[in-house]
Amino acid sequence: EVQLVESGGGLVQAGGSLRLSCAAHGFTFDDYAIGWFREAPGKEREGISCISNNDGSPYYHDSVKGRFTISRDNAKNTVYLQMNSLKPEDTAVYYCAADRACTFYAGTFYGFYDYWGQGTQVTVSS
């Protein structure tokens, strides 16, 4: 069974840090790029980061660049999103998803992500 399972969300004060994990099961992890998306109440889901499968290149939306770091451990079939200097506007449900490549153009993520996790809530208090 194909699964992406996010963990690590929670409640944190502004300026704090969290590390999200995305554990993959049931497919060849090395063949897929992994993206992170978030959806805040009343807003559309947006792509914020992606890490490629071939060379581990990271990509970031401007809203998180310099604060978030994406990484992957292929031995553990896991991708991480280290989130520092969190802001109240980072509050959202965070999802990871798998695609054959990171498609990042003009500051926006595109692509047809085959697999999605169930999401983990991140709440940043002011």
Backbone as a chain_set.jsonl record, in Angstrom:
{"seq": "EVQLVESGGGLVQAGGSLRLSCAAHGFTFDDYAIGWFREAPGKEREGISCISNNDGSPYYHDSVKGRFTISRDNAKNTVYLQMNSLKPEDTAVYYCAADRACTFYAGTFYGFYDYWGQGTQVTVSS", "coords": {"N": [[0.841, -1.189, 0.0], [0.597, 2.155, -0.925], [1.866, 4.839, 0.841], [2.212, 8.054, 2.327], [3.369, 9.526, 5.148], [3.01, 12.107, 7.288], [4.587, 13.776, 10.017], [5.331, 15.512, 13.112], [4.22, 17.995, 13.36], [2.67, 20.717, 15.24], [2.082, 22.96, 18.021], [3.626, 26.063, 18.278], [5.52, 28.859, 19.44], [5.855, 32.097, 17.897], [8.854, 32.604, 16.124], [9.945, 30.252, 16.9], [10.864, 26.761, 16.276], [10.212, 23.888, 14.228], [10.392, 20.491, 13.156], [9.356, 18.792, 10.442], [8.469, 15.526, 9.323], [8.341, 13.221, 6.628], [7.382, 10.186, 5.871], [7.802, 7.56, 3.631], [6.093, 4.848, 2.055], [5.669, 1.811, 0.251], [6.309, 2.412, -2.407], [8.87, 3.065, -4.873], [11.052, 4.922, -3.447], [13.376, 6.308, -4.171], [12.928, 7.021, -6.79], [11.389, 9.246, -6.863], [10.703, 12.727, -6.568], [10.087, 14.784, -3.727], [7.652, 16.878, -2.477], [6.69, 19.656, -0.401], [3.69, 21.008, 0.765], [1.303, 23.471, 1.79], [-1.725, 24.36, 3.462], [-3.652, 26.909, 4.407], [-6.362, 28.096, 6.491], [-9.082, 29.094, 4.543], [-7.51, 29.65, 2.369], [-5.835, 28.804, -0.727], [-4.186, 25.692, -1.402], [-0.67, 25.699, -1.297], [2.487, 25.228, -2.846], [5.547, 24.859, -1.162], [8.119, 23.864, -0.942], [10.508, 21.646, -2.42], [12.283, 18.633, -3.054], [14.612, 17.18, -5.154], [14.871, 13.903, -6.697], [17.066, 12.905, -8.062], [19.512, 14.365, -7.669], [19.17, 15.534, -5.247], [18.57, 18.241, -5.169], [17.348, 21.221, -3.708], [14.352, 23.207, -3.599], [12.657, 26.263, -3.062], [9.842, 28.17, -2.06], [9.475, 31.715, -2.118], [8.39, 32.644, 0.257], [9.327, 31.056, 2.297], [11.994, 30.766, 1.993], [15.287, 30.692, 3.205], [14.441, 30.303, 5.778], [13.309, 27.791, 6.026], [14.393, 24.41, 5.596], [14.819, 21.772, 3.422], [15.34, 18.266, 3.301], [16.517, 14.953, 2.493], [16.527, 11.491, 3.338], [17.44, 8.809, 1.873], [17.926, 6.224, 2.671], [16.215, 5.861, 4.729], [13.828, 6.337, 3.588], [12.631, 8.852, 3.867], [11.7, 12.262, 4.065], [12.574, 15.458, 5.247], [11.478, 18.527, 6.742], [12.858, 21.199, 7.956], [11.899, 23.776, 9.948], [12.459, 26.983, 10.739], [12.485, 30.081, 12.633], [9.715, 30.599, 12.764], [6.573, 31.992, 11.783], [3.399, 33.545, 12.541], [1.895, 33.505, 10.179], [2.699, 31.191, 8.999], [1.068, 29.258, 9.887], [-0.806, 26.429, 9.195], [-2.114, 23.479, 7.549], [0.177, 21.038, 6.777], [1.371, 19.253, 4.033], [2.962, 16.444, 2.509], [4.069, 15.285, -0.686], [4.488, 13.156, -3.553], [6.244, 13.199, -6.608], [7.454, 12.751, -9.985], [9.414, 14.562, -10.522], [10.758, 17.727, -9.398], [9.006, 20.5, -10.276], [9.517, 23.672, -10.825], [8.885, 26.913, -11.423], [9.23, 30.275, -12.159], [8.885, 30.976, -9.493], [6.856, 29.376, -8.576], [5.399, 26.235, -7.759], [4.753, 23.446, -9.791], [3.17, 20.554, -11.231], [2.19, 17.069, -11.305], [1.337, 15.503, -8.753], [1.66, 12.296, -7.573], [1.2, 10.884, -5.205], [-0.06, 11.548, -1.954], [0.226, 12.718, 1.42], [-1.567, 12.651, 4.589], [-1.514, 14.964, 5.972], [-0.305, 17.345, 8.415], [-0.843, 19.35, 11.24], [0.312, 22.611, 11.717], [0.717, 25.127, 13.982], [1.307, 28.435, 14.7], [1.798, 30.594, 17.23], [1.329, 34.029, 18.125]], "CA": [[0.0, 0.0, 0.0], [1.349, 3.396, -1.004], [1.552, 5.775, 1.916], [3.101, 9.112, 2.791], [2.895, 9.828, 6.492], [3.66, 13.277, 7.872], [4.596, 13.9, 11.472], [6.163, 16.59, 13.612], [3.496, 19.25, 13.521], [2.31, 21.059, 16.599], [1.902, 24.36, 18.381], [4.899, 26.685, 18.626], [5.471, 30.317, 19.454], [6.567, 32.79, 16.819], [10.292, 32.557, 16.292], [10.352, 28.904, 17.239], [11.211, 25.814, 15.215], [9.652, 22.545, 14.167], [10.884, 19.672, 12.055], [8.372, 17.851, 9.911], [8.968, 14.334, 8.638], [7.444, 12.592, 5.655], [7.854, 8.82, 5.688], [7.189, 6.963, 2.448], [5.96, 3.389, 2.058], [4.907, 1.196, -0.82], [6.759, 2.748, -3.753], [10.32, 3.219, -4.948], [11.268, 6.285, -2.961], [14.476, 6.941, -4.902], [12.453, 7.454, -8.106], [10.452, 10.348, -6.724], [10.912, 13.961, -5.833], [9.088, 14.982, -2.671], [7.32, 18.276, -2.247], [5.886, 20.054, 0.762], [2.636, 21.963, 0.492], [0.553, 23.851, 2.986], [-3.049, 24.931, 3.208], [-4.147, 27.676, 5.54], [-7.812, 28.282, 6.414], [-9.55, 30.099, 3.606], [-6.543, 29.883, 1.293], [-5.549, 27.653, -1.573], [-2.978, 24.951, -1.098], [0.483, 26.232, -2.015], [3.745, 24.506, -2.744], [6.545, 25.671, -0.49], [9.456, 23.321, -1.092], [10.593, 20.35, -3.091], [13.639, 18.117, -3.168], [14.649, 16.266, -6.287], [15.299, 12.553, -6.39], [18.315, 12.512, -8.717], [20.692, 14.948, -7.041], [18.814, 16.139, -3.968], [18.481, 19.7, -5.243], [16.188, 21.774, -3.01], [13.683, 24.375, -4.158], [11.865, 26.919, -2.025], [9.033, 29.345, -2.336], [10.062, 32.889, -1.483], [7.835, 32.867, 1.594], [10.022, 30.234, 3.293], [13.42, 30.711, 1.682], [16.12, 31.217, 4.282], [13.924, 29.877, 7.083], [13.018, 26.36, 5.961], [15.377, 23.585, 4.902], [14.329, 20.443, 3.078], [16.397, 17.27, 3.13], [15.978, 13.595, 2.355], [17.357, 10.356, 3.725], [16.914, 7.719, 1.049], [18.029, 4.962, 3.409], [15.052, 5.784, 5.62], [12.625, 6.705, 2.816], [12.045, 9.963, 4.619], [12.054, 13.642, 3.767], [12.394, 16.334, 6.396], [11.37, 19.964, 6.523], [13.235, 21.939, 9.153], [11.263, 25.086, 9.876], [12.977, 27.899, 11.75], [11.951, 31.453, 12.619], [8.322, 30.467, 12.352], [5.714, 33.162, 11.885], [1.974, 33.177, 12.588], [1.378, 33.24, 8.829], [3.052, 29.831, 8.617], [0.038, 28.359, 10.388], [-1.464, 25.724, 8.098], [-1.905, 22.032, 7.476], [1.302, 20.778, 5.894], [1.281, 17.982, 3.335], [4.024, 16.071, 1.581], [3.554, 14.626, -1.876], [5.536, 12.578, -4.395], [6.136, 13.392, -8.049], [8.652, 12.253, -10.662], [10.422, 15.624, -10.532], [10.331, 19.037, -8.906], [8.767, 21.457, -11.36], [9.506, 24.958, -10.134], [9.067, 27.911, -12.464], [8.776, 31.634, -11.809], [8.52, 31.055, -8.092], [5.678, 28.558, -8.284], [5.55, 24.802, -7.97], [3.779, 22.789, -10.651], [3.385, 19.121, -11.311], [1.081, 16.155, -11.038], [1.837, 14.698, -7.659], [0.962, 11.011, -7.604], [0.837, 10.408, -3.871], [-0.183, 12.597, -0.944], [0.01, 12.349, 2.805], [-2.826, 13.092, 5.186], [-1.311, 16.303, 6.507], [-0.025, 17.562, 9.833], [-1.171, 20.736, 11.564], [1.311, 23.49, 12.319], [0.102, 26.351, 14.482], [2.311, 29.343, 15.245], [1.124, 31.641, 18.005], [2.055, 35.31, 18.145]], "C": [[0.885, 1.251, 0.0], [0.896, 4.338, 0.113], [2.638, 6.834, 2.04], [2.532, 9.561, 4.134], [3.7, 10.994, 7.051], [3.586, 13.205, 9.39], [5.435, 15.108, 11.848], [5.468, 17.929, 13.764], [3.179, 19.516, 14.98], [2.114, 22.543, 16.77], [3.244, 24.926, 18.844], [4.72, 28.19, 18.639], [6.225, 30.893, 18.27], [8.059, 32.861, 17.139], [10.833, 31.182, 16.614], [10.6, 28.04, 16.018], [10.412, 24.524, 15.349], [10.352, 21.797, 13.038], [9.801, 18.675, 11.666], [9.083, 16.693, 9.234], [7.893, 13.806, 7.705], [8.025, 11.215, 5.36], [7.073, 8.157, 4.558], [7.192, 5.446, 2.535], [5.274, 2.954, 0.775], [5.258, 1.612, -2.229], [8.266, 2.986, -3.706], [10.674, 4.672, -4.66], [12.315, 7.02, -3.798], [14.036, 7.487, -6.268], [11.624, 8.735, -8.054], [11.072, 11.568, -6.032], [9.801, 14.093, -4.796], [8.893, 16.48, -2.446], [6.562, 18.456, -0.947], [4.921, 21.147, 0.333], [1.988, 22.365, 1.813], [-0.761, 24.505, 2.578], [-3.537, 25.601, 4.48], [-5.655, 27.864, 5.399], [-8.177, 29.405, 5.454], [-8.613, 30.39, 2.453], [-6.345, 28.621, 0.482], [-4.275, 26.961, -1.102], [-1.827, 25.508, -1.931], [1.7, 25.345, -1.807], [4.791, 25.389, -2.114], [7.96, 25.138, -0.663], [9.388, 21.986, -1.804], [12.055, 19.926, -3.112], [13.66, 17.057, -4.252], [15.148, 14.898, -5.851], [16.674, 12.25, -6.967], [19.544, 13.085, -8.026], [20.389, 15.649, -5.721], [18.73, 17.643, -3.997], [17.221, 20.183, -4.538], [15.631, 23.001, -3.737], [12.756, 24.931, -3.094], [11.034, 28.056, -2.596], [9.636, 30.52, -1.575], [9.596, 33.078, -0.043], [8.573, 32.089, 2.682], [11.524, 30.194, 3.076], [14.222, 31.375, 2.786], [15.666, 30.817, 5.668], [13.695, 28.369, 7.143], [14.118, 25.644, 5.187], [14.793, 22.207, 4.669], [15.516, 19.508, 2.89], [15.746, 15.901, 2.985], [17.021, 12.588, 2.784], [16.807, 9.156, 2.982], [16.994, 6.371, 1.757], [16.824, 4.757, 4.318], [13.748, 6.104, 4.904], [11.883, 7.871, 3.464], [12.581, 11.301, 4.118], [11.721, 14.491, 4.987], [12.204, 17.773, 5.936], [11.658, 20.642, 7.855], [12.711, 23.362, 9.005], [11.737, 25.933, 11.054], [12.333, 29.273, 11.6], [10.492, 31.465, 12.178], [7.527, 31.724, 12.656], [4.254, 32.73, 11.982], [1.397, 32.859, 11.211], [1.829, 31.892, 8.283], [2.025, 28.812, 9.101], [-0.752, 27.754, 9.237], [-1.394, 24.227, 8.366], [-0.834, 21.8, 6.416], [1.195, 19.36, 5.343], [2.587, 17.703, 2.585], [3.395, 15.27, 0.441], [4.719, 14.187, -2.75], [5.223, 12.79, -5.865], [7.445, 12.925, -8.679], [9.765, 13.291, -10.679], [9.849, 16.854, -9.844], [10.159, 19.943, -10.12], [8.524, 22.815, -10.716], [9.834, 26.033, -11.151], [8.473, 29.222, -12.017], [8.222, 31.679, -10.391], [7.333, 30.214, -7.674], [5.979, 27.096, -8.573], [4.405, 24.283, -8.836], [4.024, 21.292, -10.583], [2.129, 18.34, -11.004], [1.564, 15.165, -9.989], [0.99, 13.428, -7.521], [0.428, 10.608, -6.238], [0.869, 11.573, -2.884], [-0.311, 11.994, 0.441], [-1.29, 12.945, 3.332], [-2.72, 14.47, 5.825], [-1.022, 16.317, 7.993], [-0.215, 19.056, 10.126], [0.024, 21.431, 12.21], [0.607, 24.771, 12.718], [1.178, 27.195, 15.158], [1.576, 30.483, 15.941], [1.988, 32.896, 18.055], [2.402, 35.735, 19.568]], "O": [[1.797, 1.384, 0.816], [-0.295, 4.591, 0.295], [3.825, 6.55, 1.88], [1.361, 9.929, 4.236], [4.908, 10.889, 7.26], [2.648, 12.649, 9.962], [6.158, 15.66, 11.019], [6.066, 18.892, 14.245], [3.387, 18.665, 15.845], [1.995, 23.29, 15.798], [3.914, 24.341, 19.696], [3.869, 28.73, 17.932], [7.119, 30.255, 17.714], [8.461, 33.139, 18.268], [12.045, 30.968, 16.603], [10.555, 28.51, 14.881], [9.999, 24.133, 16.441], [10.841, 22.403, 12.085], [9.392, 17.832, 12.463], [10.154, 16.855, 8.649], [6.697, 13.932, 7.967], [9.043, 11.097, 4.677], [5.843, 8.189, 4.534], [8.147, 4.835, 3.014], [4.395, 3.652, 0.269], [4.576, 1.209, -3.171], [8.856, 3.094, -2.632], [10.599, 5.532, -5.538], [12.161, 8.204, -4.099], [14.721, 8.337, -6.835], [11.206, 9.248, -9.092], [11.836, 11.458, -5.073], [8.704, 13.567, -4.981], [9.848, 17.232, -2.252], [5.891, 17.547, -0.459], [5.292, 22.086, -0.372], [2.119, 21.671, 2.821], [-0.884, 25.109, 1.512], [-3.799, 24.947, 5.489], [-6.175, 27.796, 4.285], [-7.652, 30.516, 5.54], [-8.881, 31.276, 1.643], [-6.644, 27.516, 0.934], [-3.406, 27.576, -0.483], [-1.983, 25.76, -3.126], [1.909, 24.788, -0.729], [4.919, 26.555, -2.486], [8.917, 25.903, -0.539], [8.369, 21.297, -1.795], [12.954, 20.765, -3.18], [12.829, 16.149, -4.267], [15.759, 14.745, -4.794], [17.39, 11.413, -6.418], [20.522, 12.368, -7.817], [21.268, 16.289, -5.143], [18.81, 18.278, -2.945], [16.143, 19.625, -4.742], [16.365, 23.731, -4.402], [12.149, 24.186, -2.324], [11.465, 28.792, -3.484], [10.235, 30.34, -0.515], [10.334, 33.615, 0.783], [8.46, 32.422, 3.862], [12.252, 29.639, 3.9], [13.892, 32.468, 3.246], [16.413, 30.968, 6.635], [13.87, 27.75, 8.192], [14.698, 26.192, 4.25], [14.328, 21.552, 5.602], [16.564, 19.909, 2.384], [14.573, 15.718, 3.313], [18.224, 12.793, 2.621], [15.822, 8.552, 3.409], [16.205, 5.472, 1.465], [16.457, 3.627, 4.637], [12.687, 6.141, 5.525], [10.658, 7.858, 3.585], [13.761, 11.439, 3.794], [10.719, 14.268, 5.665], [12.699, 18.179, 4.885], [10.821, 20.66, 8.758], [13.045, 24.061, 8.049], [11.448, 25.63, 12.211], [11.72, 29.583, 10.578], [10.097, 32.254, 11.319], [7.77, 32.42, 13.642], [3.914, 31.633, 11.538], [0.498, 32.025, 11.097], [1.384, 31.487, 7.209], [2.109, 27.633, 8.759], [-1.302, 28.475, 8.404], [-0.711, 23.772, 9.283], [-0.931, 22.307, 5.298], [0.96, 18.402, 6.08], [3.234, 18.626, 2.09], [2.334, 14.665, 0.594], [5.802, 14.769, -2.697], [4.093, 12.589, -6.313], [8.436, 12.726, -7.976], [10.935, 12.941, -10.834], [8.635, 17.011, -9.719], [11.093, 20.118, -10.902], [7.466, 23.069, -10.141], [10.943, 26.064, -11.686], [7.336, 29.271, -11.548], [7.218, 32.339, -10.124], [6.855, 30.325, -6.546], [6.713, 26.765, -9.504], [3.244, 24.637, -8.636], [4.974, 20.831, -9.95], [1.139, 18.88, -10.51], [2.13, 14.121, -10.312], [-0.23, 13.489, -7.372], [-0.668, 10.057, -6.129], [1.715, 12.462, -2.975], [-0.875, 10.914, 0.621], [-2.01, 13.645, 2.619], [-3.734, 15.073, 6.177], [-1.435, 15.425, 8.733], [0.208, 19.909, 9.346], [0.655, 20.902, 13.126], [-0.026, 25.425, 11.889], [1.869, 26.734, 16.067], [0.829, 31.235, 15.315], [3.217, 32.826, 18.031], [3.011, 36.786, 19.767]]}, "num_chains": 1, "name": "protein.A"}
